[in-house]
């Protein structure tokens, strides 16, 4: 399943997935302020 990907690739994928909900929440809060 992860053949061809380095540990760094997988780490970046996990970090991006983890921060996505945070980014979405921050965007929603920003829109509420307007």
PDBQT receptor file of N, H, CA, C and O in Angstrom, charges set to zero:
ATOM      1  N   UNK A   1       0.816  -1.197   0.000  1.00  0.00    +0.000 N 
ATOM      2  CA  UNK A   1       0.000   0.000   0.000  1.00  0.00    +0.000 C 
ATOM      3  C   UNK A   1       0.860   1.261   0.000  1.00  0.00    +0.000 C 
ATOM      4  O   UNK A   1       0.512   2.246  -0.652  1.00  0.00    +0.000 OA
ATOM      5  N   UNK A   2       1.950   1.242   0.706  1.00  0.00    +0.000 N 
ATOM      6  H   UNK A   2       2.233   0.442   1.236  1.00  0.00    +0.000 HD
ATOM      7  CA  UNK A   2       2.807   2.431   0.755  1.00  0.00    +0.000 C 
ATOM      8  C   UNK A   2       4.103   2.223  -0.023  1.00  0.00    +0.000 C 
ATOM      9  O   UNK A   2       5.075   2.955   0.164  1.00  0.00    +0.000 OA
ATOM     10  N   UNK A   3       4.106   1.230  -0.887  1.00  0.00    +0.000 N 
ATOM     11  H   UNK A   3       3.316   0.635  -1.038  1.00  0.00    +0.000 HD
ATOM     12  CA  UNK A   3       5.294   0.946  -1.680  1.00  0.00    +0.000 C 
ATOM     13  C   UNK A   3       5.637   2.147  -2.559  1.00  0.00    +0.000 C 
ATOM     14  O   UNK A   3       4.762   2.708  -3.219  1.00  0.00    +0.000 OA
ATOM     15  N   UNK A   4       6.893   2.533  -2.565  1.00  0.00    +0.000 N 
ATOM     16  H   UNK A   4       7.603   2.077  -2.029  1.00  0.00    +0.000 HD
ATOM     17  CA  UNK A   4       7.326   3.660  -3.380  1.00  0.00    +0.000 C 
ATOM     18  C   UNK A   4       7.328   4.985  -2.644  1.00  0.00    +0.000 C 
ATOM     19  O   UNK A   4       7.774   5.994  -3.192  1.00  0.00    +0.000 OA
ATOM     20  N   UNK A   5       6.844   5.002  -1.425  1.00  0.00    +0.000 N 
ATOM     21  H   UNK A   5       6.482   4.183  -0.980  1.00  0.00    +0.000 HD
ATOM     22  CA  UNK A   5       6.812   6.222  -0.626  1.00  0.00    +0.000 C 
ATOM     23  C   UNK A   5       7.863   6.141   0.469  1.00  0.00    +0.000 C 
ATOM     24  O   UNK A   5       8.067   5.087   1.071  1.00  0.00    +0.000 OA
ATOM     25  N   UNK A   6       8.521   7.251   0.721  1.00  0.00    +0.000 N 
ATOM     26  H   UNK A   6       8.356   8.108   0.232  1.00  0.00    +0.000 HD
ATOM     27  CA  UNK A   6       9.519   7.286   1.795  1.00  0.00    +0.000 C 
ATOM     28  C   UNK A   6       8.826   7.593   3.119  1.00  0.00    +0.000 C 
ATOM     29  O   UNK A   6       7.656   7.974   3.150  1.00  0.00    +0.000 OA
ATOM     30  N   UNK A   7       9.551   7.425   4.183  1.00  0.00    +0.000 N 
ATOM     31  H   UNK A   7      10.502   7.115   4.158  1.00  0.00    +0.000 HD
ATOM     32  CA  UNK A   7       9.019   7.773   5.498  1.00  0.00    +0.000 C 
ATOM     33  C   UNK A   7       8.633   9.238   5.561  1.00  0.00    +0.000 C 
ATOM     34  O   UNK A   7       7.638   9.603   6.187  1.00  0.00    +0.000 OA
ATOM     35  N   UNK A   8       9.428  10.074   4.910  1.00  0.00    +0.000 N 
ATOM     36  H   UNK A   8      10.237   9.777   4.402  1.00  0.00    +0.000 HD
ATOM     37  CA  UNK A   8       9.144  11.508   4.880  1.00  0.00    +0.000 C 
ATOM     38  C   UNK A   8       7.832  11.798   4.145  1.00  0.00    +0.000 C 
ATOM     39  O   UNK A   8       7.052  12.649   4.572  1.00  0.00    +0.000 OA
ATOM     40  N   UNK A   9       7.595  11.090   3.048  1.00  0.00    +0.000 N 
ATOM     41  H   UNK A   9       8.228  10.398   2.701  1.00  0.00    +0.000 HD
ATOM     42  CA  UNK A   9       6.335  11.250   2.314  1.00  0.00    +0.000 C 
ATOM     43  C   UNK A   9       5.147  10.916   3.201  1.00  0.00    +0.000 C 
ATOM     44  O   UNK A   9       4.153  11.642   3.227  1.00  0.00    +0.000 OA
ATOM     45  N   UNK A  10       5.258   9.814   3.926  1.00  0.00    +0.000 N 
ATOM     46  H   UNK A  10       6.066   9.224   3.905  1.00  0.00    +0.000 HD
ATOM     47  CA  UNK A  10       4.159   9.376   4.791  1.00  0.00    +0.000 C 
ATOM     48  C   UNK A  10       3.956  10.340   5.953  1.00  0.00    +0.000 C 
ATOM     49  O   UNK A  10       2.823  10.603   6.356  1.00  0.00    +0.000 OA
ATOM     50  N   UNK A  11       5.050  10.864   6.488  1.00  0.00    +0.000 N 
ATOM     51  H   UNK A  11       5.970  10.650   6.160  1.00  0.00    +0.000 HD
ATOM     52  CA  UNK A  11       4.944  11.838   7.574  1.00  0.00    +0.000 C 
ATOM     53  C   UNK A  11       4.220  13.089   7.086  1.00  0.00    +0.000 C 
ATOM     54  O   UNK A  11       3.330  13.599   7.766  1.00  0.00    +0.000 OA
ATOM     55  N   UNK A  12       4.602  13.583   5.906  1.00  0.00    +0.000 N 
ATOM     56  H   UNK A  12       5.325  13.168   5.354  1.00  0.00    +0.000 HD
ATOM     57  CA  UNK A  12       3.951  14.770   5.357  1.00  0.00    +0.000 C 
ATOM     58  C   UNK A  12       2.471  14.529   5.102  1.00  0.00    +0.000 C 
ATOM     59  O   UNK A  12       1.649  15.415   5.334  1.00  0.00    +0.000 OA
ATOM     60  N   UNK A  13       2.130  13.348   4.630  1.00  0.00    +0.000 N 
ATOM     61  H   UNK A  13       2.798  12.629   4.442  1.00  0.00    +0.000 HD
ATOM     62  CA  UNK A  13       0.731  13.002   4.401  1.00  0.00    +0.000 C 
ATOM     63  C   UNK A  13      -0.056  13.044   5.707  1.00  0.00    +0.000 C 
ATOM     64  O   UNK A  13      -1.154  13.598   5.761  1.00  0.00    +0.000 OA
ATOM     65  N   UNK A  14       0.510  12.457   6.751  1.00  0.00    +0.000 N 
ATOM     66  H   UNK A  14       1.402  12.007   6.707  1.00  0.00    +0.000 HD
ATOM     67  CA  UNK A  14      -0.156  12.438   8.059  1.00  0.00    +0.000 C 
ATOM     68  C   UNK A  14      -0.299  13.840   8.634  1.00  0.00    +0.000 C 
ATOM     69  O   UNK A  14      -1.341  14.181   9.193  1.00  0.00    +0.000 OA
ATOM     70  N   UNK A  15       0.735  14.646   8.500  1.00  0.00    +0.000 N 
ATOM     71  H   UNK A  15       1.582  14.369   8.046  1.00  0.00    +0.000 HD
ATOM     72  CA  UNK A  15       0.680  16.013   9.028  1.00  0.00    +0.000 C 
ATOM     73  C   UNK A  15      -0.391  16.828   8.296  1.00  0.00    +0.000 C 
ATOM     74  O   UNK A  15      -1.149  17.570   8.920  1.00  0.00    +0.000 OA
ATOM     75  N   UNK A  16      -0.447  16.686   6.992  1.00  0.00    +0.000 N 
ATOM     76  H   UNK A  16       0.169  16.083   6.485  1.00  0.00    +0.000 HD
ATOM     77  CA  UNK A  16      -1.450  17.402   6.206  1.00  0.00    +0.000 C 
ATOM     78  C   UNK A  16      -2.857  16.969   6.606  1.00  0.00    +0.000 C 
ATOM     79  O   UNK A  16      -3.749  17.803   6.760  1.00  0.00    +0.000 OA
ATOM     80  N   UNK A  17      -3.049  15.677   6.773  1.00  0.00    +0.000 N 
ATOM     81  H   UNK A  17      -2.324  14.999   6.648  1.00  0.00    +0.000 HD
ATOM     82  CA  UNK A  17      -4.362  15.152   7.165  1.00  0.00    +0.000 C 
ATOM     83  C   UNK A  17      -4.747  15.626   8.563  1.00  0.00    +0.000 C 
ATOM     84  O   UNK A  17      -5.916  15.907   8.826  1.00  0.00    +0.000 OA
ATOM     85  N   UNK A  18      -3.774  15.712   9.451  1.00  0.00    +0.000 N 
ATOM     86  H   UNK A  18      -2.825  15.484   9.237  1.00  0.00    +0.000 HD
ATOM     87  CA  UNK A  18      -4.056  16.120  10.829  1.00  0.00    +0.000 C 
ATOM     88  C   UNK A  18      -4.420  17.599  10.908  1.00  0.00    +0.000 C 
ATOM     89  O   UNK A  18      -5.279  17.981  11.702  1.00  0.00    +0.000 OA
ATOM     90  N   UNK A  19      -3.780  18.430  10.098  1.00  0.00    +0.000 N 
ATOM     91  H   UNK A  19      -3.082  18.120   9.453  1.00  0.00    +0.000 HD
ATOM     92  CA  UNK A  19      -4.015  19.871  10.179  1.00  0.00    +0.000 C 
ATOM     93  C   UNK A  19      -5.197  20.355   9.349  1.00  0.00    +0.000 C 
ATOM     94  O   UNK A  19      -5.645  21.488   9.526  1.00  0.00    +0.000 OA
ATOM     95  N   UNK A  20      -5.700  19.538   8.466  1.00  0.00    +0.000 N 
ATOM     96  H   UNK A  20      -5.336  18.618   8.322  1.00  0.00    +0.000 HD
ATOM     97  CA  UNK A  20      -6.807  19.977   7.614  1.00  0.00    +0.000 C 
ATOM     98  C   UNK A  20      -8.037  20.425   8.413  1.00  0.00    +0.000 C 
ATOM     99  O   UNK A  20      -8.574  21.495   8.127  1.00  0.00    +0.000 OA
ATOM    100  N   UNK A  21      -8.505  19.654   9.402  1.00  0.00    +0.000 N 
ATOM    101  H   UNK A  21      -8.068  18.785   9.635  1.00  0.00    +0.000 HD
ATOM    102  CA  UNK A  21      -9.665  20.118  10.181  1.00  0.00    +0.000 C 
ATOM    103  C   UNK A  21      -9.379  21.429  10.919  1.00  0.00    +0.000 C 
ATOM    104  O   UNK A  21     -10.274  22.258  11.084  1.00  0.00    +0.000 OA
ATOM    105  N   UNK A  22      -8.149  21.611  11.356  1.00  0.00    +0.000 N 
ATOM    106  H   UNK A  22      -7.422  20.938  11.222  1.00  0.00    +0.000 HD
ATOM    107  CA  UNK A  22      -7.784  22.851  12.047  1.00  0.00    +0.000 C 
ATOM    108  C   UNK A  22      -7.886  24.020  11.079  1.00  0.00    +0.000 C 
ATOM    109  O   UNK A  22      -8.433  25.067  11.426  1.00  0.00    +0.000 OA
ATOM    110  N   UNK A  23      -7.371  23.851   9.883  1.00  0.00    +0.000 N 
ATOM    111  H   UNK A  23      -6.927  23.000   9.601  1.00  0.00    +0.000 HD
ATOM    112  CA  UNK A  23      -7.444  24.916   8.874  1.00  0.00    +0.000 C 
ATOM    113  C   UNK A  23      -8.896  25.247   8.538  1.00  0.00    +0.000 C 
ATOM    114  O   UNK A  23      -9.258  26.415   8.397  1.00  0.00    +0.000 OA
ATOM    115  N   UNK A  24      -9.721  24.211   8.410  1.00  0.00    +0.000 N 
ATOM    116  H   UNK A  24      -9.427  23.262   8.524  1.00  0.00    +0.000 HD
ATOM    117  CA  UNK A  24     -11.132  24.432   8.093  1.00  0.00    +0.000 C 
ATOM    118  C   UNK A  24     -11.831  25.193   9.217  1.00  0.00    +0.000 C 
ATOM    119  O   UNK A  24     -12.626  26.095   8.955  1.00  0.00    +0.000 OA
ATOM    120  N   UNK A  25     -11.541  24.837  10.453  1.00  0.00    +0.000 N 
ATOM    121  H   UNK A  25     -10.895  24.104  10.666  1.00  0.00    +0.000 HD
ATOM    122  CA  UNK A  25     -12.141  25.522  11.591  1.00  0.00    +0.000 C 
ATOM    123  C   UNK A  25     -11.701  26.980  11.640  1.00  0.00    +0.000 C 
ATOM    124  O   UNK A  25     -12.515  27.868  11.893  1.00  0.00    +0.000 OA
ATOM    125  N   UNK A  26     -10.422  27.227  11.399  1.00  0.00    +0.000 N 
ATOM    126  H   UNK A  26      -9.760  26.505  11.193  1.00  0.00    +0.000 HD
ATOM    127  CA  UNK A  26      -9.917  28.600  11.400  1.00  0.00    +0.000 C 
ATOM    128  C   UNK A  26     -10.581  29.418  10.299  1.00  0.00    +0.000 C 
ATOM    129  O   UNK A  26     -10.886  30.593  10.501  1.00  0.00    +0.000 OA
ATOM    130  N   UNK A  27     -10.807  28.809   9.133  1.00  0.00    +0.000 N 
ATOM    131  H   UNK A  27     -10.559  27.855   8.969  1.00  0.00    +0.000 HD
ATOM    132  CA  UNK A  27     -11.463  29.506   8.032  1.00  0.00    +0.000 C 
ATOM    133  C   UNK A  27     -12.906  29.849   8.407  1.00  0.00    +0.000 C 
ATOM    134  O   UNK A  27     -13.379  30.946   8.108  1.00  0.00    +0.000 OA
ATOM    135  N   UNK A  28     -13.602  28.926   9.052  1.00  0.00    +0.000 N 
ATOM    136  H   UNK A  28     -13.218  28.035   9.295  1.00  0.00    +0.000 HD
ATOM    137  CA  UNK A  28     -14.976  29.179   9.475  1.00  0.00    +0.000 C 
ATOM    138  C   UNK A  28     -15.034  30.321  10.478  1.00  0.00    +0.000 C 
ATOM    139  O   UNK A  28     -15.917  31.175  10.396  1.00  0.00    +0.000 OA
ATOM    140  N   UNK A  29     -14.109  30.343  11.415  1.00  0.00    +0.000 N 
ATOM    141  H   UNK A  29     -13.391  29.650  11.482  1.00  0.00    +0.000 HD
ATOM    142  CA  UNK A  29     -14.076  31.406  12.417  1.00  0.00    +0.000 C 
ATOM    143  C   UNK A  29     -13.793  32.751  11.767  1.00  0.00    +0.000 C 
ATOM    144  O   UNK A  29     -14.370  33.768  12.152  1.00  0.00    +0.000 OA
ATOM    145  N   UNK A  30     -12.913  32.756  10.788  1.00  0.00    +0.000 N 
ATOM    146  H   UNK A  30     -12.444  31.930  10.475  1.00  0.00    +0.000 HD
ATOM    147  CA  UNK A  30     -12.573  33.985  10.079  1.00  0.00    +0.000 C 
ATOM    148  C   UNK A  30     -13.791  34.521   9.332  1.00  0.00    +0.000 C 
ATOM    149  O   UNK A  30     -14.027  35.728   9.302  1.00  0.00    +0.000 OA
ATOM    150  N   UNK A  31     -14.563  33.613   8.728  1.00  0.00    +0.000 N 
ATOM    151  H   UNK A  31     -14.371  32.632   8.752  1.00  0.00    +0.000 HD
ATOM    152  CA  UNK A  31     -15.758  34.015   7.990  1.00  0.00    +0.000 C 
ATOM    153  C   UNK A  31     -16.827  34.564   8.930  1.00  0.00    +0.000 C 
ATOM    154  O   UNK A  31     -17.570  35.468   8.547  1.00  0.00    +0.000 OA
ATOM    155  N   UNK A  32     -16.920  34.043  10.142  1.00  0.00    +0.000 N 
ATOM    156  H   UNK A  32     -16.316  33.308  10.453  1.00  0.00    +0.000 HD
ATOM    157  CA  UNK A  32     -17.893  34.530  11.121  1.00  0.00    +0.000 C 
ATOM    158  C   UNK A  32     -17.595  35.964  11.529  1.00  0.00    +0.000 C 
ATOM    159  O   UNK A  32     -18.510  36.742  11.798  1.00  0.00    +0.000 OA
ATOM    160  N   UNK A  33     -16.308  36.316  11.576  1.00  0.00    +0.000 N 
ATOM    161  H   UNK A  33     -15.564  35.684  11.358  1.00  0.00    +0.000 HD
ATOM    162  CA  UNK A  33     -15.908  37.649  12.006  1.00  0.00    +0.000 C 
ATOM    163  C   UNK A  33     -16.268  38.710  10.979  1.00  0.00    +0.000 C 
ATOM    164  O   UNK A  33     -16.396  39.884  11.328  1.00  0.00    +0.000 OA
ATOM    165  N   UNK A  34     -16.433  38.324   9.726  1.00  0.00    +0.000 N 
ATOM    166  H   UNK A  34     -16.329  37.371   9.442  1.00  0.00    +0.000 HD
ATOM    167  CA  UNK A  34     -16.706  39.292   8.663  1.00  0.00    +0.000 C 
ATOM    168  C   UNK A  34     -18.128  39.706   8.629  1.00  0.00    +0.000 C 
ATOM    169  O   UNK A  34     -18.515  40.518   7.788  1.00  0.00    +0.000 OA
TER     170      UNK A  34
